[in-house]
Amino acid sequence: MQVTETINKGLERELKIVVPKDDLAGRLAERLEDMKGKVRINGFRQGKVPLSHIKKLYGKQLMAEIVNDIVSKRSGEVLKERNEKAAQQPEVSMTEDEKEAEEILAGKQDFEFKMAYEVMPEINTPDLSKLKIERPVAEPSEKEIEEQVEQIAESARTYSEKKGKAANGDRVVMDYLGKLDGEPFEGGAEEDARLVLGSGRFIPGFEEQLVGAKAGDEKTLKIKFPDDYQATQLAGKEAEFEVKIKAVEKPEKIEINDDLAKQLGVESAEKLREAVKGQIEARNGSYTRARIKRQVLDQMDEMTKMELPQRMVQAEFDNIWNQMTTEMERAGKSFEDEDTTEEEARAEYQKLAERRVRLGLALAQIGEEAKIEVTEEEMQRAIYDQVRQYPGQEQQVFNYFRENPDAVAGLRAPLFEEKVVDHILAQADVTDKAVSAEELMKEEEE
């Protein structure tokens, strides 16, 4: 077997591998001999079928298997012999000429194929101790805790019948039917719907037209859906809603005490406040994590130097571009709507693809050097987290992950990345900065 390097340019490599026909013939003879003792053919006793007859019947099939086996095994062996690590799976190409392929399968011609790939670049990761990270920390205030407790208590508020007209804060019980151009539309009808006026739960303009309504009233409301309405088929459309008011209810006073806490499934009002504080801390913690992770990635991107594997960058760009254009088509938007051009968008996403590849390789290098691994226990937890999102379909989700290694790899990658980020933060110069919850969330949204 002869290996000849045909391209060596930067990270790009191409190899020509030639397997002599005599080598192929030897492998075929071994397969035929093994098959001789197993094959059953009418007219012959088992084990007595002439090799020439077996070759006539199965020779091409066996040779095709030999060729595929050489390609799959030899590709990895060649890289190992050359002490190279491919950035991606090598692209293998072989003759497309049918006559030539027939000659190879007949054992009359050498088998030649090419391997094209890019080697992993030399990655100069930064001294992690030189990363300077500012960690924003927002402690829950008493005011914030009380406001959150009041919102939770609001969900337990009771209502009683009210005689007279509905006002903001009152709840109406109603049937409604929405129509576009006189025809009902999907999702535009409900019976015994309950709506607190002034809550802003319905389409703008809907609740305002119900202020002053009484039980028994029937009204036709004229509404225009917002231009950015989530159901794109309704966005910007004018509609009419036929509404029948079945009852008007006034809110009862709520008191935040142990009785209310027990009604909400908590031991006491104090425990309710503790639970709310924990929820706020968890929310703030997720914002803080996002902020410091972005700082880590931004500084790593600036400080990491390497030559990028262009096949890898192109694959990442294609993935980003396909996702972006699909979303634009679904939303019915153009580049002009996004205040850009296709050329500008391509340049922007090219930079993003390069950043992702650079950071992905750098984080992988750091993780490898630090011997960071995702344990099976962590993977099981990740899969169970996915399963819990689909109640009633647990077995189907389990089967999906069991039958799709790529899906499991998709869960492993972010877990690995988070562990590497933790490792980097442990080496970096991290200082805490006290901020308000408003500052924390505003900066993260920006």
C-alpha positions as CSV (number, residue, x, y, z in Angstrom):
1,M,0.0,0.0,0.0
2,Q,1.5,3.3,-1.2
3,V,0.8,6.7,0.4
4,T,1.7,9.8,-1.5
5,E,1.2,13.4,-0.2
6,T,-0.2,15.5,-3.0
7,I,-1.1,18.7,-1.1
8,N,0.6,20.2,1.9
9,K,-0.5,23.8,2.2
10,G,-1.0,25.5,5.5
11,L,-3.4,23.2,7.4
12,E,-4.6,21.6,4.1
13,R,-3.5,18.0,3.3
14,E,-4.4,15.6,0.5
15,L,-3.0,12.1,0.2
16,K,-3.2,9.6,-2.6
17,I,-3.4,6.0,-1.4
18,V,-2.8,3.1,-3.8
19,V,-3.6,-0.5,-2.9
20,P,-2.0,-2.9,-5.4
21,K,-4.3,-5.4,-7.1
22,D,-2.2,-8.3,-5.8
23,D,-3.0,-7.0,-2.2
24,L,-6.7,-6.9,-3.1
25,A,-6.5,-10.4,-4.6
26,G,-4.9,-11.7,-1.4
27,R,-7.6,-10.3,0.8
28,L,-10.3,-11.7,-1.6
29,A,-8.7,-15.1,-1.4
30,E,-8.9,-15.0,2.4
31,R,-12.6,-14.0,2.2
32,L,-13.4,-16.7,-0.3
33,E,-11.6,-19.4,1.8
34,D,-13.6,-18.3,4.8
35,M,-16.8,-18.3,2.8
36,K,-16.2,-21.8,1.4
37,G,-16.9,-23.6,4.6
38,K,-20.1,-21.6,5.3
39,V,-21.9,-21.0,2.0
40,R,-24.7,-23.3,0.9
41,I,-25.3,-23.6,-2.9
42,N,-27.7,-26.0,-4.6
43,G,-25.9,-28.9,-6.2
44,F,-22.9,-28.8,-3.9
45,R,-22.3,-30.3,-0.4
46,Q,-21.4,-27.7,2.2
47,G,-17.7,-27.0,2.2
48,K,-17.2,-28.6,-1.2
49,V,-18.1,-25.6,-3.4
50,P,-15.2,-24.7,-5.8
51,L,-13.6,-21.4,-5.0
52,S,-13.9,-20.4,-8.6
53,H,-17.7,-20.8,-8.4
54,I,-17.9,-18.8,-5.2
55,K,-15.8,-16.1,-6.7
56,K,-18.1,-16.0,-9.8
57,L,-21.2,-15.6,-7.6
58,Y,-19.9,-13.4,-4.8
59,G,-16.5,-12.0,-5.9
60,K,-17.6,-8.5,-6.8
61,Q,-19.7,-8.2,-3.6
62,L,-16.8,-9.3,-1.5
63,M,-14.4,-7.0,-3.3
64,A,-16.7,-4.1,-2.6
65,E,-16.7,-5.0,1.1
66,I,-12.9,-5.2,1.0
67,V,-12.6,-1.7,-0.6
68,N,-15.0,-0.2,1.9
69,D,-13.1,-1.8,4.8
70,I,-9.8,-0.5,3.4
71,V,-11.1,3.1,3.2
72,S,-12.7,3.1,6.6
73,K,-9.8,1.5,8.5
74,R,-6.8,2.8,6.4
75,S,-7.9,6.5,6.8
76,G,-7.4,6.4,10.5
77,E,-4.3,4.3,10.3
78,V,-2.6,6.7,7.9
79,L,-3.3,9.7,10.1
80,K,-1.8,7.8,13.1
81,E,1.3,6.9,11.1
82,R,1.7,10.5,10.1
83,N,1.2,11.6,13.7
84,E,-1.6,14.0,12.5
85,K,-5.0,14.8,13.9
86,A,-7.7,15.8,11.5
87,A,-9.8,18.9,12.4
88,Q,-12.8,17.1,10.8
89,Q,-13.6,13.7,9.3
90,P,-11.4,13.4,6.1
91,E,-13.2,13.6,2.8
92,V,-12.5,10.4,0.8
93,S,-12.9,10.3,-3.0
94,M,-12.4,7.5,-5.5
95,T,-13.0,6.9,-9.2
96,E,-16.4,7.6,-10.6
97,D,-15.6,5.9,-13.8
98,E,-17.8,2.8,-14.0
99,K,-15.5,0.9,-16.3
100,E,-12.5,1.6,-14.0
101,A,-14.6,0.6,-10.9
102,E,-15.6,-2.7,-12.6
103,E,-11.9,-3.4,-13.2
104,I,-11.1,-2.8,-9.5
105,L,-14.0,-5.0,-8.3
106,A,-12.8,-7.7,-10.8
107,G,-9.3,-7.6,-9.2
108,K,-7.7,-6.4,-12.5
109,Q,-6.6,-2.9,-11.4
110,D,-5.0,-1.2,-8.4
111,F,-7.4,0.5,-6.1
112,E,-6.6,4.2,-5.7
113,F,-8.4,6.8,-3.5
114,K,-7.7,10.2,-2.1
115,M,-8.0,11.7,1.4
116,A,-8.5,15.4,1.8
117,Y,-8.5,17.0,5.3
118,E,-7.1,19.8,7.4
119,V,-4.8,19.1,10.4
120,M,-5.5,20.6,13.8
121,P,-3.7,23.9,14.1
122,E,-1.2,24.8,16.7
123,I,-3.2,26.5,19.4
124,N,-1.6,29.2,21.5
125,T,-4.0,29.6,24.3
126,P,-3.5,32.6,26.7
127,D,-2.1,32.5,30.2
128,L,-5.5,32.1,32.0
129,S,-4.2,34.1,35.0
130,K,-4.1,37.2,32.8
131,L,-7.9,37.1,32.2
132,K,-9.5,39.9,34.2
133,I,-13.2,39.1,34.9
134,E,-15.6,41.4,36.7
135,R,-18.4,39.4,38.3
136,P,-21.6,41.4,38.8
137,V,-23.5,40.3,41.9
138,A,-27.0,41.4,42.7
139,E,-28.4,40.5,46.1
140,P,-32.2,40.3,46.4
141,S,-33.6,43.4,48.2
142,E,-36.4,43.3,50.7
143,K,-38.5,45.4,48.3
144,E,-37.9,42.9,45.5
145,I,-38.8,40.0,47.6
146,E,-42.0,41.6,48.8
147,E,-43.0,42.5,45.3
148,Q,-42.5,39.0,44.1
149,V,-44.4,37.6,47.1
150,E,-47.3,39.9,46.3
151,Q,-47.3,38.7,42.6
152,I,-47.5,35.1,43.8
153,A,-50.2,36.0,46.3
154,E,-52.1,37.7,43.5
155,S,-52.4,34.3,41.8
156,A,-54.3,33.0,44.8
157,R,-56.7,36.0,45.0
158,T,-60.3,35.1,45.1
159,Y,-63.2,36.9,43.5
160,S,-66.9,37.3,44.3
161,E,-69.9,38.4,42.3
162,K,-70.3,42.1,41.6
163,K,-73.5,43.8,40.8
164,G,-73.0,46.6,38.3
165,K,-70.4,47.6,35.8
166,A,-66.9,46.1,35.5
167,A,-63.9,48.3,36.4
168,N,-60.2,47.8,36.1
169,G,-59.1,45.2,38.6
170,D,-62.5,43.4,38.3
171,R,-62.6,40.0,36.6
172,V,-65.1,39.2,33.9
173,V,-66.3,35.7,32.9
174,M,-67.1,35.6,29.1
175,D,-67.5,33.7,25.9
176,Y,-65.8,35.2,22.9
177,L,-65.5,34.5,19.2
178,G,-62.9,36.3,17.0
179,K,-63.4,36.9,13.2
180,L,-61.3,38.1,10.3
181,D,-63.3,39.4,7.4
182,G,-66.4,37.9,9.0
183,E,-64.9,34.4,9.3
184,P,-63.8,32.7,12.6
185,F,-60.0,32.1,12.9
186,E,-58.2,29.3,14.6
187,G,-57.5,30.1,18.3
188,G,-59.9,33.0,18.4
189,A,-62.6,31.5,20.5
190,E,-63.1,30.4,24.1
191,E,-65.9,29.8,26.5
192,D,-66.0,30.7,30.2
193,A,-62.8,32.7,29.8
194,R,-61.7,34.6,32.8
195,L,-60.0,38.0,32.4
196,V,-58.9,40.5,35.0
197,L,-59.3,43.9,33.4
198,G,-56.1,46.0,33.3
199,S,-53.9,42.9,33.5
200,G,-52.7,43.3,29.9
201,R,-53.2,39.6,29.2
202,F,-55.2,40.1,26.0
203,I,-54.6,42.0,22.8
204,P,-54.1,45.7,23.2
205,G,-57.5,47.4,23.1
206,F,-59.5,44.3,24.1
207,E,-59.7,44.8,27.9
208,E,-60.3,48.6,27.6
209,Q,-63.5,48.0,25.7
210,L,-64.9,45.8,28.4
211,V,-64.6,48.4,31.2
212,G,-68.2,49.4,32.1
213,A,-69.7,46.1,30.8
214,K,-72.3,44.2,32.9
215,A,-73.4,40.6,33.3
216,G,-75.6,39.7,30.3
217,D,-74.1,42.3,28.0
218,E,-73.1,41.3,24.4
219,K,-70.5,43.5,22.7
220,T,-68.6,43.5,19.4
221,L,-65.0,44.7,19.9
222,K,-63.0,46.0,17.0
223,I,-59.3,45.1,17.5
224,K,-56.1,45.5,15.4
225,F,-53.4,42.9,16.1
226,P,-49.9,44.3,16.7
227,D,-47.6,44.3,13.7
228,D,-45.2,42.1,15.7
229,Y,-47.8,39.7,16.9
230,Q,-46.4,36.2,17.6
231,A,-49.0,34.5,15.3
232,T,-47.7,36.0,12.0
233,Q,-50.9,35.1,10.1
234,L,-52.7,37.6,12.4
235,A,-50.0,40.3,12.7
236,G,-51.3,43.7,11.7
237,K,-54.7,42.4,10.9
238,E,-58.0,44.0,12.0
239,A,-60.5,41.7,13.6
240,E,-63.8,41.7,15.4
241,F,-64.6,39.8,18.6
242,E,-68.2,38.9,19.6
243,V,-68.2,38.9,23.4
244,K,-70.9,37.7,25.8
245,I,-70.3,38.8,29.5
246,K,-71.5,36.0,31.7
247,A,-70.4,37.5,35.1
248,V,-68.6,40.4,36.6
249,E,-66.5,39.7,39.8
250,K,-64.8,41.9,42.3
251,P,-61.4,41.1,43.9
252,E,-61.3,40.1,47.5
253,K,-58.6,41.5,49.7
254,I,-55.5,39.3,50.1
255,E,-53.3,39.1,53.2
256,I,-49.8,37.6,53.1
257,N,-49.9,35.4,56.1
258,D,-49.4,31.7,57.1
259,D,-52.8,30.8,55.9
260,L,-52.1,32.1,52.4
261,A,-48.7,30.4,52.4
262,K,-50.3,27.1,53.2
263,Q,-52.9,27.7,50.5
264,L,-49.9,28.0,48.1
265,G,-48.3,24.8,49.5
266,V,-45.7,26.4,51.7
267,E,-45.4,25.9,55.5
268,S,-45.5,29.6,56.5
269,A,-45.2,33.2,55.2
270,E,-41.6,33.2,56.3
271,K,-40.9,30.0,54.3
272,L,-42.7,31.6,51.3
273,R,-40.3,34.6,51.5
274,E,-37.3,32.3,51.8
275,A,-38.4,30.4,48.7
276,V,-39.0,33.6,46.8
277,K,-35.5,34.9,47.8
278,G,-34.0,31.6,46.6
279,Q,-35.8,32.0,43.2
280,I,-34.5,35.5,42.8
281,E,-30.9,34.5,43.7
282,A,-31.1,31.7,41.2
283,R,-32.4,34.1,38.5
284,N,-29.7,36.7,39.3
285,G,-27.1,33.9,39.3
286,S,-28.1,32.9,35.8
287,Y,-27.7,36.5,34.6
288,T,-24.3,36.7,36.4
289,R,-23.1,33.5,34.9
290,A,-24.0,34.7,31.4
291,R,-22.2,38.0,31.9
292,I,-19.0,36.4,33.2
293,K,-19.0,33.7,30.5
294,R,-19.3,36.3,27.8
295,Q,-16.3,38.1,29.3
296,V,-14.3,34.9,29.3
297,L,-15.2,34.1,25.7
298,D,-14.5,37.7,24.5
299,Q,-11.1,37.8,26.2
300,M,-10.2,34.3,25.0
301,D,-11.2,35.3,21.5
302,E,-8.9,38.3,21.6
303,M,-6.0,36.5,23.2
304,T,-6.0,33.2,21.3
305,K,-4.0,32.9,18.2
306,M,-4.2,30.1,15.6
307,E,-4.6,29.4,11.9
308,L,-8.2,28.4,11.4
309,P,-9.2,25.2,9.5
310,Q,-11.3,26.6,6.7
311,R,-13.4,23.5,6.1
312,M,-14.5,23.8,9.7
313,V,-15.2,27.5,9.4
314,Q,-17.2,26.9,6.2
315,A,-19.3,24.2,7.9
316,E,-20.0,26.5,10.9
317,F,-20.9,29.4,8.5
318,D,-23.3,27.2,6.5
319,N,-25.0,26.1,9.7
320,I,-25.4,29.7,11.0
321,W,-26.5,31.0,7.5
322,N,-29.1,28.2,7.0
323,Q,-30.6,28.7,10.4
324,M,-30.8,32.5,9.9
325,T,-32.3,32.4,6.5
326,T,-34.8,29.8,7.6
327,E,-35.9,32.0,10.5
328,M,-36.2,35.0,8.1
329,E,-38.3,33.1,5.7
330,R,-40.6,31.9,8.5
331,A,-41.0,35.4,9.7
332,G,-41.5,36.8,6.2
333,K,-38.6,39.2,6.5
334,S,-36.0,40.4,4.1
335,F,-32.4,41.7,4.6
336,E,-33.8,45.2,4.0
337,D,-36.3,44.7,6.9
338,E,-33.2,43.9,9.1
339,D,-31.6,47.1,7.9
340,T,-28.7,45.3,6.2
341,T,-27.8,43.6,2.9
342,E,-27.0,40.0,2.1
343,E,-23.4,40.9,1.5
344,E,-23.1,42.7,4.9
345,A,-24.9,39.8,6.7
346,R,-22.6,37.2,5.1
347,A,-19.5,39.2,6.3
348,E,-21.0,39.4,9.8
349,Y,-21.8,35.7,10.0
350,Q,-18.4,34.8,8.6
351,K,-16.8,36.6,11.5
352,L,-19.1,34.8,13.9
353,A,-18.3,31.4,12.4
354,E,-14.6,32.2,12.7
355,R,-15.1,33.2,16.4
356,R,-17.0,30.0,17.2
357,V,-14.4,27.8,15.6
358,R,-11.5,29.6,17.3
359,L,-13.2,29.4,20.7
360,G,-14.3,25.8,20.2
361,L,-10.8,24.7,19.4
362,A,-9.3,26.8,22.3
363,L,-11.8,25.5,24.9
364,A,-11.2,21.9,23.6
365,Q,-7.5,22.3,24.0
366,I,-7.8,23.8,27.5
367,G,-10.2,21.0,28.5
368,E,-7.8,18.3,27.1
369,E,-4.8,19.8,28.9
370,A,-6.8,20.0,32.2
371,K,-8.1,16.4,31.7
372,I,-11.7,17.7,31.9
373,E,-14.4,15.1,31.2
374,V,-18.1,14.8,31.3
375,T,-19.1,11.9,33.5
376,E,-21.8,9.4,32.6
377,E,-23.7,10.5,35.7
378,E,-23.7,14.1,34.3
379,M,-24.9,12.8,30.9
380,Q,-27.7,10.8,32.5
381,R,-28.8,13.9,34.4
382,A,-28.8,15.9,31.1
383,I,-30.9,13.3,29.4
384,Y,-33.4,13.1,32.3
385,D,-33.7,16.9,32.1
386,Q,-34.7,16.6,28.5
387,V,-37.1,13.7,29.3
388,R,-38.9,15.8,31.9
389,Q,-39.7,18.4,29.3
390,Y,-42.0,15.9,27.5
391,P,-44.4,14.5,30.0
392,G,-46.2,11.4,28.6
393,Q,-43.5,10.9,26.0
394,E,-40.7,9.8,28.3
395,Q,-40.0,6.4,26.6
396,Q,-39.9,8.0,23.1
397,V,-37.4,10.6,24.3
398,F,-35.2,7.9,25.9
399,N,-35.3,5.8,22.7
400,Y,-34.4,8.9,20.7
401,F,-31.2,9.5,22.6
402,R,-30.4,5.8,22.7
403,E,-30.7,5.6,18.9
404,N,-29.0,8.9,18.0
405,P,-25.4,9.3,19.2
406,D,-25.3,12.8,17.6
407,A,-28.1,13.9,19.9
408,V,-26.2,12.7,22.9
409,A,-23.1,14.5,21.7
410,G,-25.2,17.6,21.4
411,L,-25.9,17.4,25.1
412,R,-22.3,16.6,26.0
413,A,-20.8,19.6,24.2
414,P,-22.4,22.3,26.3
415,L,-21.7,20.4,29.5
416,F,-18.0,20.2,28.6
417,E,-17.9,23.8,27.7
418,E,-19.4,24.9,31.1
419,K,-16.8,22.8,32.9
420,V,-14.0,24.3,30.9
421,V,-15.3,27.8,31.6
422,D,-15.4,26.9,35.4
423,H,-11.8,25.8,35.1
424,I,-10.8,29.1,33.4
425,L,-12.6,31.1,36.0
426,A,-10.7,29.3,38.7
427,Q,-7.4,30.4,37.1
428,A,-8.5,34.0,36.1
429,D,-8.4,37.2,38.1
430,V,-12.0,37.6,39.2
431,T,-13.4,40.5,41.1
432,D,-16.9,41.0,42.4
433,K,-18.9,44.1,41.8
434,A,-22.2,44.8,43.6
435,V,-25.0,45.9,41.2
436,S,-28.8,46.2,41.4
437,A,-31.0,43.6,39.8
438,E,-32.1,46.2,37.3
439,E,-28.5,46.9,36.2
440,L,-27.8,43.2,36.0
441,M,-30.7,42.4,33.8
442,K,-30.5,45.5,31.7
443,E,-26.9,45.0,30.7
444,E,-27.5,41.3,30.0
445,E,-30.5,42.1,27.7
446,E,-28.3,44.7,25.9
